[in-house]
């Protein structure tokens, strides 16, 4: 079992920045990939960024150049640095962790970008 707790969401003006954190606990030695997804109202949950245990990353096209995912394996934490935020980045952001064959999810943190 893995428990994930996100933090760092909030209200920010367009063009601003936020940093999300996701702390893992439990069977953390088994965690492989970690990632961030987001879900806007009436839309599906989509990948934002993913990072492997070794540090390889991939991003959704919509956030490339603006968002950076990183991971501190010693602290069992994954981060999402979000810069140049846009109105369309408004969503609930969810952290996940892969412990094969299971994918664990956090409870989500709201990010709201205002004009």
N, C-alpha and C positions, 0 to 999 in steps of 0.2 A: 504494500500500500504506500502511496505517495500523497502527501497533502501539499497543496499549492495555495499561497496567499499573495494576492496582488496588492499593490499600493502605488500611490503617486498620481492617480487620476485627478481630474478637477476641471475647472472652468478657465479657459485661456482665450485671449484675443487672437484673431487671425494674424499669422506671422510670428507668433510666440512659440515657446518651447515648453515641453514637459518631459519628465523622465519617469517611466514606469519601472517598478521592480516586482519581481516574483520570487518569493522564497520557498524553497522546497524542503520538506521534512519527511521522515519515514524511511522507506527503502531507497535512499538517495544514491546508494552505490550502484544501483541498477539503471539509473537514468541514462538514456541515450540522447536523442534529439530533444531540444526544447524549442518552443515557439510562441509567437503571439498571433492571435486571431482577433478579428473585430466583427461586430454585428451592429449594423444601424437598424433603426426601426423599420419593420416590414421588409427586411432584406435578409439574405442568408449570411451565415458566418463564413468569413473569408480569411485566408491566410494573409498576414501582414509581413512576417519575417520568421525565419527558422534558423537555428544554429545547432550544429552537431557537437558532440562531446569534444571533438578535436578543434572546434572553432570555425569550421566552414559555414558560410552563411548563404542564404538566398532571400530575396525580397520580392514583394509584389511590385509590379511596374509602377503603380500609383505612388509608392513611397520611396522609390530608389532616389538616392541623393539627398533625401530629407531625414530619413529614419536610420538609426543604427542599432542593431541588436548586438549584445555582448553577454558574456557569461563568465561568472566567477565560480569555478568548480569547487574551490576551497570553501566558499560561503554558500554553495548550493543555491545560487541566485542567478537569475537571468534578468537583463535590463533591456529596456527599449527607450533610447533617446530619440525624441521626436522634435524636430526643428521645422521652422517655416510652416507651421500648422495651417491647414486650410479648413473652411467650413465643412467640406465633405469628409474630413477626418473624424467628425463627431460620430461616436459609437461607444458601445460597451466593448472594452478590450479584455480578452481572455488569454491567460497563459496556459500552455499545456506542456506535458512532459511524457515522453515515450518510455515505457518500461514494458518491453515486449512480452506478451502480445497486446498489452493494455495501453490506452492513451488516457492520461489523467488530466482533469481540467480544474482551474481555479474558479472562484465565484464571479469573477469579472470586476472591472473597475470602469466607471463612467468617465469618458473624456468628452467635453463639450467645447467646441470652438465657436466663439462669437465674433460678429463683425464689428 
